[in-house]
Amino acid sequence: MTGMQDRIAAKLRAALAPEQVNVIDDSHLHAGHAGARPGGESHFTVEIVSSRFTGLNRVARHRLVNEALAEELAGPVHALVIRAKAPDE
């Protein structure tokens, strides 16, 4: 994992106590695109399973993830794909 991957995973663990969290650096797929940085660490996919998502719709789940990662999304992270599920899904 890269430094930003670790940072994202740690923040999500602290905020949402997930049963599972996987952070994938997709930056290499976006080289030359808007927001891509030469060193990467700008585009990520987050796959997360948390009981905090139970009963919430997709928008509410994404909002929780975005709130936990507000600092990263305001700066070094240009794009984030979120796959958020409750444990029973």
Steps between C-alpha positions, in 0.01 A plus 500: 500500500605856437506769767168645386339154485604439861373844604162445333462153653595626847251788486220270383578249775490775762178658372295199390644193679468290184502122492693531177674785319701484180663808349623471141726759337363548147726797420694315231175463303461879487847613395466809284142566611374795704609483861764234441830572669839376380555309827155340494290466815221712352230250392369226730230237535372420849317175569359507851260287704370657822199455724477881500354467148208280609172666403672782309459568131795537265519879531506488882771234494714703263446807714643318805808395304546847353472659846765266639732589211420872471861609549631263232223588254574870546861452400701206372215266399341604172252215452347231720284206394301372798353152534332504841298207632339391823613159636180322394533599134 
